[in-house]
């Protein structure tokens, strides 16, 4: 999997701790990767983010409430240690190989195509401090919209889906062609999520409607910042966790 365009951006660590998501932020549970057996470790609560990121998530949540959109944020995934990133990349490759009828352990052109496509969505589990996967920094969050009871709204594609359907503007043309159809509904919801997150300072992953970050290299690249604020936090999150 190739380096991302944001990988060369330098990181000047701000030293903010990981903090637990407050009750105002709805968590989708059971956590999907924990359920798969991903190796979080004893202290590996995935529902934690850097303090500055949590503050901005609360701003986005308040914007949804104040604007009376009758929905709320729903957190799918947050901090992800490197061991989990490695586990999930392998899991995604195996799943996509199974769909394509490809052996994930046998080198082939078909397997290379699968790995390339998976790499558009899953960052390499790099252990180089200069190129951390976004979620390993505590700066990235995967989330969706839910109704007032916490039930996720249909967004026209599942979180972690591999393929063009996951791109933020995938339904834009169909929404224009049929403003009253499902595609317009899904596109509108994706736009609303992007709008409230951007209003709180977040940057969206170019290939994923659900992925936003603040303070990492992706954020710096999309926002034209000269440096990132957050680097990778260790597996046990012991160095900066509070």
C-alpha positions as CSV (number, residue, x, y, z in Angstrom):
1,X,0.0,0.0,0.0
2,X,1.5,3.3,-1.1
3,X,2.2,6.3,1.1
4,X,-0.6,8.9,1.3
5,X,-0.1,12.4,0.0
6,X,-0.2,13.7,3.6
7,X,2.6,11.4,4.7
8,X,5.5,13.9,4.2
9,X,3.9,16.5,6.5
10,X,6.0,16.8,9.7
11,X,4.4,16.1,13.1
12,X,5.1,18.4,16.1
13,X,3.5,16.5,18.9
14,X,1.2,18.6,21.1
15,X,1.2,16.2,24.0
16,X,-2.6,16.2,24.5
17,X,-3.9,13.1,26.3
18,X,-6.4,10.6,25.1
19,X,-9.6,11.1,26.9
20,X,-12.8,9.0,27.0
21,X,-15.7,10.1,24.9
22,X,-18.2,11.9,27.2
23,X,-21.8,10.7,27.6
24,X,-23.1,13.4,25.2
25,X,-21.4,11.5,22.3
26,X,-23.3,8.4,21.3
27,X,-21.3,5.2,20.9
28,X,-22.3,2.4,18.5
29,X,-21.9,-0.7,20.5
30,X,-20.8,-3.5,20.6
31,X,-17.6,-2.1,19.1
32,X,-17.2,-3.8,15.7
33,X,-13.5,-4.5,15.8
34,X,-13.5,-5.6,19.4
35,X,-16.2,-8.1,18.4
36,X,-13.9,-9.4,15.7
37,X,-11.2,-10.0,18.2
38,X,-8.9,-7.1,17.3
39,X,-6.0,-6.9,19.8
40,X,-6.7,-3.8,21.8
41,X,-5.0,-5.1,24.9
42,X,-6.0,-4.6,28.5
43,X,-6.1,-0.7,28.4
44,X,-7.3,-0.5,24.8
45,X,-10.6,1.3,25.0
46,X,-11.3,2.3,21.4
47,X,-13.7,5.1,22.4
48,X,-11.0,7.6,23.2
49,X,-9.6,10.6,21.3
50,X,-7.3,13.5,21.9
51,X,-8.8,16.1,24.1
52,X,-8.9,18.8,21.4
53,X,-10.7,16.4,19.0
54,X,-13.3,15.5,21.6
55,X,-14.0,19.2,22.2
56,X,-14.6,19.7,18.5
57,X,-16.9,16.7,18.3
58,X,-19.0,18.2,21.0
59,X,-19.2,21.4,19.0
60,X,-20.4,19.4,16.0
61,X,-23.0,17.6,18.2
62,X,-24.2,20.9,19.5
63,X,-24.6,22.3,16.0
64,X,-26.8,19.3,15.1
65,X,-29.0,19.8,18.2
66,X,-29.3,23.6,17.8
67,X,-30.1,23.4,14.2
68,X,-33.0,21.1,15.0
69,X,-32.0,18.5,12.4
70,X,-33.5,15.8,14.7
71,X,-30.4,13.7,14.6
72,X,-27.2,13.2,16.4
73,X,-23.6,12.0,15.9
74,X,-23.0,8.3,16.4
75,X,-19.4,7.2,17.0
76,X,-18.4,4.0,15.2
77,X,-14.7,4.0,15.9
78,X,-12.1,6.3,17.4
79,X,-8.6,5.5,18.7
80,X,-7.0,2.5,17.1
81,X,-3.6,1.1,18.2
82,X,-1.2,-0.1,15.5
83,X,-1.8,-3.8,16.3
84,X,-5.5,-3.2,15.6
85,X,-4.7,-1.4,12.4
86,X,-2.6,-4.3,11.2
87,X,-5.3,-6.8,12.2
88,X,-8.1,-4.9,10.4
89,X,-6.1,-4.3,7.2
90,X,-5.5,-8.1,7.0
91,X,-9.2,-8.7,7.8
92,X,-10.3,-6.3,5.0
93,X,-7.9,-7.9,2.5
94,X,-9.2,-11.4,3.4
95,X,-12.8,-10.3,3.0
96,X,-12.3,-8.7,-0.3
97,X,-10.2,-11.6,-1.6
98,X,-13.0,-13.9,-0.6
99,X,-15.6,-11.9,-2.5
100,X,-13.3,-11.9,-5.6
101,X,-12.4,-15.6,-5.2
102,X,-8.8,-14.8,-4.7
103,X,-6.3,-16.5,-2.3
104,X,-5.0,-13.8,0.0
105,X,-1.8,-15.7,0.7
106,X,-0.9,-16.5,-2.9
107,X,0.8,-13.7,-4.9
108,X,-1.1,-12.8,-8.0
109,X,-2.2,-9.9,-10.1
110,X,-5.7,-10.3,-8.8
111,X,-4.6,-10.2,-5.1
112,X,-2.5,-7.1,-5.9
113,X,-5.6,-5.4,-7.3
114,X,-7.5,-6.2,-4.1
115,X,-4.7,-4.9,-1.9
116,X,-4.6,-1.7,-3.9
117,X,-8.3,-1.1,-3.6
118,X,-8.3,-1.9,0.2
119,X,-5.4,0.6,0.5
120,X,-7.7,3.4,-0.7
121,X,-9.6,3.0,2.6
122,X,-7.3,1.4,5.1
123,X,-4.0,3.1,5.9
124,X,-0.9,1.0,6.0
125,X,0.0,-0.2,9.6
126,X,3.2,1.7,9.5
127,X,5.4,1.6,12.6
128,X,7.4,4.6,11.4
129,X,6.7,7.5,13.7
130,X,6.7,9.9,10.7
131,X,3.9,8.1,9.0
132,X,1.3,7.0,11.6
133,X,-2.1,5.6,10.5
134,X,-4.6,8.4,11.3
135,X,-6.6,6.5,13.9
136,X,-3.4,5.5,15.8
137,X,-2.9,9.2,16.6
138,X,-6.2,9.7,18.5
139,X,-7.1,12.4,16.0
140,X,-9.4,10.5,13.6
141,X,-12.9,9.3,14.2
142,X,-15.4,7.2,12.1
143,X,-18.9,8.2,12.7
144,X,-22.4,8.5,11.2
145,X,-25.7,10.2,11.9
146,X,-28.4,8.6,14.1
147,X,-31.9,9.5,15.1
148,X,-32.8,10.8,18.6
149,X,-32.9,7.3,19.9
150,X,-29.4,6.4,18.6
151,X,-30.5,4.3,15.7
152,X,-28.1,4.9,12.7
153,X,-29.7,6.6,9.7
154,X,-29.3,5.1,6.2
155,X,-26.4,6.8,4.5
156,X,-26.4,4.8,1.2
157,X,-23.4,2.6,2.2
158,X,-21.9,0.9,5.2
159,X,-19.0,2.2,7.1
160,X,-15.8,0.4,5.9
161,X,-17.4,-0.6,2.6
162,X,-14.6,-1.0,0.0
163,X,-15.5,0.7,-3.3
164,X,-16.7,4.0,-4.9
165,X,-20.0,3.9,-2.9
166,X,-18.0,5.1,0.1
167,X,-16.8,8.3,-1.6
168,X,-18.5,11.3,0.0
169,X,-20.1,12.6,-3.2
170,X,-21.0,9.2,-4.7
171,X,-24.7,10.0,-4.9
172,X,-24.4,13.6,-6.1
173,X,-25.4,13.0,-9.7
174,X,-28.2,10.7,-8.8
175,X,-29.5,13.2,-6.3
176,X,-29.7,15.9,-9.0
177,X,-31.5,13.5,-11.3
178,X,-34.1,12.5,-8.8
179,X,-34.4,15.0,-5.9
180,X,-37.1,13.0,-4.2
181,X,-35.4,9.6,-4.3
182,X,-33.3,7.6,-1.9
183,X,-30.0,8.8,-3.5
184,X,-30.9,12.4,-2.7
185,X,-31.8,11.5,0.9
186,X,-28.4,9.7,1.4
187,X,-26.5,12.5,-0.3
188,X,-28.2,15.1,1.8
189,X,-27.3,13.2,5.0
190,X,-23.7,12.8,3.9
191,X,-23.6,16.5,3.2
192,X,-25.1,17.4,6.5
193,X,-22.5,15.2,8.3
194,X,-19.7,16.8,6.4
195,X,-21.1,20.3,7.0
196,X,-21.3,20.0,10.8
197,X,-17.9,18.4,11.0
198,X,-16.2,21.0,8.8
199,X,-17.8,23.7,10.9
200,X,-16.1,22.3,13.9
201,X,-12.7,22.3,12.1
202,X,-12.5,18.7,10.9
203,X,-11.1,17.5,7.6
204,X,-12.8,14.6,5.8
205,X,-11.0,11.6,4.2
206,X,-11.4,12.0,0.4
207,X,-12.5,8.4,0.0
208,X,-14.7,7.9,3.1
209,X,-17.9,9.7,3.9
210,X,-17.6,8.6,7.6
211,X,-13.9,9.5,8.4
212,X,-13.0,12.8,9.9
213,X,-9.9,14.1,11.7
214,X,-8.5,17.1,13.5
215,X,-4.8,17.6,14.1
216,X,-3.3,14.7,12.2
217,X,-1.4,14.7,8.9
218,X,-4.5,14.2,6.8
219,X,-6.1,17.2,8.5
220,X,-3.0,19.3,7.9
221,X,-2.9,18.2,4.2
222,X,-6.5,19.0,3.6
223,X,-6.5,22.3,5.6
224,X,-3.2,23.6,4.2
225,X,-1.4,23.4,7.5
226,X,2.4,23.2,7.6
227,X,2.5,20.6,10.3
228,X,0.4,18.1,12.2
229,X,-0.3,18.3,15.9
230,X,-0.6,14.6,16.8
231,X,1.6,11.6,16.2
232,X,1.0,7.9,17.0
233,X,0.2,6.9,20.6
234,X,1.6,3.6,21.8
235,X,-0.3,0.3,22.0
236,X,-1.3,0.7,25.7
237,X,-1.8,4.4,25.3
238,X,0.2,4.8,28.4
239,X,2.5,7.7,27.4
240,X,-0.3,10.3,26.9
241,X,-3.5,8.7,28.2
242,X,-5.3,10.3,31.1
